[in-house]
C-alpha cells in the first residue's frame, strides 16, 4: 500500500483513513480503529496509487500516480475534478538555455498553508509547488539529513512527508530509515 491520509467528513464529523494501493488501483477506507470499512477503485485518470493527501481547508483530496500530475479528487464521489501538471524551469550549465519541463515521478504529497510540497521518487529534494499554475517555486534539499546507514542503499528513498501545524515543521522520513526528522518550514510559506 502507498499514500495514506486522514479524512474528516464535513457533514457527519466522522474520521476515516484513506489509503491507495500501488498497482491494484484500489482505495482502502478504514475507521480510526483500523477496521476496513470500504474498498473502491481509483479514478481512471490515475495509472497507479502513489501519494494521497486530504486538504481539510479546501475539502479535496490531492493524489499522485508517479507522473508529473497532481489529481484533485472530490471527497464524496472520488472523481477527478482537476489535473495539475507540475513543471519547473531547467537551466543548462551556463544558464543560457531555459526549458520548462515536467517534474515526473511525483510521490508523497502534503499541503502547507496552501503550498503543495512533494517529493520525487529516487530524489533527495522536496519541491514546493504552486496549486494555481503547477510551477515549482522552491526546492528544499534533504540529502544532508539522510541517515548515514541508509545512504548507500538504493531502496532507502525519501518517502514520507507530514506537516506539524502547531510547531510549523515538516516531518520527513524514508523507506527503512531508522529516524524521523522535523525540519523548519521556510518563512516564505507563511508570508
C-alpha positions as CSV (number, residue, x, y, z in Angstrom):
1,X,0.0,0.0,0.0
2,X,1.1,3.5,-0.7
3,X,-0.3,7.0,0.1
4,X,-2.4,7.4,3.2
5,X,-4.3,10.3,4.7
6,X,-6.9,11.2,7.4
7,X,-10.2,12.3,6.0
8,X,-12.9,14.1,8.1
9,X,-16.4,14.0,6.6
10,X,-17.6,17.7,6.8
11,X,-21.3,16.7,7.3
12,X,-21.0,13.9,9.9
13,X,-17.7,14.8,11.5
14,X,-16.7,11.1,11.2
15,X,-13.0,10.5,10.5
16,X,-11.6,7.8,8.2
17,X,-8.2,6.8,6.9
18,X,-7.9,6.6,3.1
19,X,-5.1,4.6,1.6
20,X,-4.1,4.0,-2.0
21,X,-2.7,0.7,-3.3
22,X,0.2,0.9,-5.7
23,X,-0.6,-1.3,-8.7
24,X,-4.0,-2.7,-7.7
25,X,-5.6,0.8,-8.2
26,X,-7.7,0.5,-5.1
27,X,-8.7,2.9,-2.4
28,X,-9.0,1.3,1.0
29,X,-11.0,3.1,3.7
30,X,-10.6,2.4,7.4
31,X,-12.1,3.7,10.6
32,X,-9.8,5.0,13.3
33,X,-9.6,1.5,14.9
34,X,-8.2,0.3,11.5
35,X,-11.2,-1.8,10.6
36,X,-11.6,-1.8,6.8
37,X,-14.9,-0.1,6.0
38,X,-14.9,0.1,2.3
39,X,-12.9,-0.5,-0.9
40,X,-13.3,1.2,-4.2
41,X,-11.5,1.8,-7.5
42,X,-9.2,4.7,-8.0
43,X,-10.2,7.3,-10.6
44,X,-9.5,6.0,-14.1
45,X,-7.3,9.0,-14.9
46,X,-4.7,7.7,-12.4
47,X,-2.3,5.0,-13.5
48,X,-1.2,3.9,-10.0
49,X,-1.6,4.9,-6.4
50,X,1.5,6.8,-5.0
51,X,0.7,9.8,-2.8
52,X,-2.5,10.9,-1.2
53,X,-3.4,13.9,1.0
54,X,-6.8,15.3,2.2
55,X,-6.8,19.1,2.4
56,X,-9.4,19.9,5.1
57,X,-9.3,23.6,4.3
58,X,-10.5,23.1,0.7
59,X,-12.3,19.8,1.2
60,X,-10.4,18.0,-1.6
61,X,-8.1,15.0,-1.9
62,X,-4.8,15.5,-3.8
63,X,-3.2,12.4,-5.2
64,X,-0.2,11.4,-7.3
65,X,0.4,8.4,-9.6
66,X,4.1,8.7,-10.4
67,X,3.6,11.0,-13.3
68,X,4.0,14.8,-13.4
69,X,0.4,15.3,-12.5
70,X,-1.4,16.1,-9.2
71,X,-5.0,15.0,-9.2
72,X,-7.7,16.9,-7.3
73,X,-10.4,14.5,-6.2
74,X,-13.9,15.2,-4.9
75,X,-14.3,13.6,-1.4
76,X,-17.9,12.3,-1.9
77,X,-17.6,10.9,-5.4
78,X,-13.8,10.2,-5.5
79,X,-13.7,11.5,-9.1
80,X,-11.0,13.8,-10.5
81,X,-12.1,17.4,-10.6
82,X,-8.8,19.0,-11.7
83,X,-5.5,17.8,-13.0
84,X,-2.4,20.0,-12.3
85,X,0.8,19.3,-14.2
86,X,3.9,20.1,-12.2
87,X,6.7,21.9,-14.1
88,X,9.9,23.6,-13.4
89,X,12.5,25.8,-15.2
90,X,15.5,23.7,-16.1
91,X,18.7,25.7,-16.9
92,X,21.7,24.3,-18.8
93,X,25.1,24.6,-17.1
94,X,25.9,28.1,-18.4
95,X,22.4,29.4,-17.8
96,X,21.7,30.3,-21.4
97,X,19.1,27.7,-22.3
98,X,15.9,27.7,-20.2
99,X,13.4,24.9,-20.7
100,X,10.2,24.3,-18.9
101,X,9.9,20.6,-18.2
102,X,7.5,18.3,-16.3
103,X,8.6,17.1,-12.9
104,X,7.8,13.4,-13.2
105,X,7.7,10.6,-10.6
106,X,5.8,12.7,-8.1
107,X,5.4,10.6,-5.0
108,X,4.4,11.7,-1.5
109,X,2.4,14.9,-1.1
110,X,1.5,17.4,1.6
111,X,-0.1,20.8,1.7
112,X,1.5,23.6,3.9
113,X,-0.6,26.8,4.0
114,X,-1.8,26.3,0.5
115,X,1.6,25.4,-1.0
116,X,1.9,21.8,-2.2
117,X,5.0,20.0,-1.0
118,X,6.0,16.8,-2.8
119,X,9.0,14.5,-3.3
120,X,10.1,12.8,-6.4
121,X,10.9,9.1,-6.3
122,X,14.7,8.4,-6.0
123,X,15.4,12.1,-5.5
124,X,16.7,13.8,-2.3
125,X,14.6,17.0,-2.7
126,X,11.3,18.3,-1.6
127,X,9.6,20.5,-4.1
128,X,7.3,23.5,-3.2
129,X,4.6,23.8,-5.9
130,X,2.0,26.4,-6.6
131,X,-1.5,25.0,-6.6
132,X,-2.5,27.6,-9.1
133,X,-0.1,27.0,-12.0
134,X,1.8,23.9,-11.1
135,X,5.2,25.6,-11.2
136,X,8.0,24.6,-8.7
137,X,8.8,27.8,-6.7
138,X,11.3,26.3,-4.3
139,X,13.4,23.2,-3.7
140,X,14.2,22.0,-0.2
141,X,17.4,19.9,-0.3
142,X,17.3,17.0,2.1
143,X,20.4,15.0,1.3
144,X,22.2,16.1,4.4
145,X,19.7,14.5,6.7
146,X,19.6,11.1,5.0
147,X,20.7,8.8,7.8
148,X,24.3,7.6,7.1
149,X,23.4,4.0,7.5
150,X,21.0,4.2,4.5
151,X,22.8,6.5,2.1
152,X,24.3,3.6,0.1
153,X,21.0,1.7,-0.1
154,X,19.1,2.4,-3.3
155,X,15.8,1.5,-1.9
156,X,16.1,3.8,1.2
157,X,14.5,6.8,-0.5
158,X,12.8,9.9,0.9
159,X,9.2,8.8,1.1
160,X,7.3,10.3,3.9
161,X,6.1,13.9,4.4
162,X,3.8,15.3,7.0
163,X,3.2,18.8,8.3
164,X,3.1,19.7,12.0
165,X,0.9,22.8,12.0
166,X,1.5,23.5,15.7
167,X,5.3,23.7,15.5
168,X,5.5,24.7,11.9
169,X,7.7,21.7,10.9
170,X,7.8,19.4,8.0
171,X,8.2,15.9,9.4
172,X,10.0,13.7,6.9
173,X,11.3,10.1,6.7
174,X,12.1,7.5,4.1
175,X,11.8,3.8,3.4
176,X,13.7,1.8,6.0
177,X,15.0,5.0,7.7
178,X,15.7,4.5,11.4
179,X,14.8,8.1,12.1
180,X,12.1,10.7,11.5
181,X,13.2,14.3,11.1
182,X,11.4,17.6,11.8
183,X,12.6,20.5,9.6
184,X,11.6,24.1,9.8
185,X,9.2,25.3,7.1
186,X,10.7,28.2,5.1
187,X,9.5,31.6,6.2
188,X,8.1,32.4,2.8
189,X,5.5,29.7,3.2
190,X,3.9,31.8,5.9
191,X,4.0,35.3,4.3
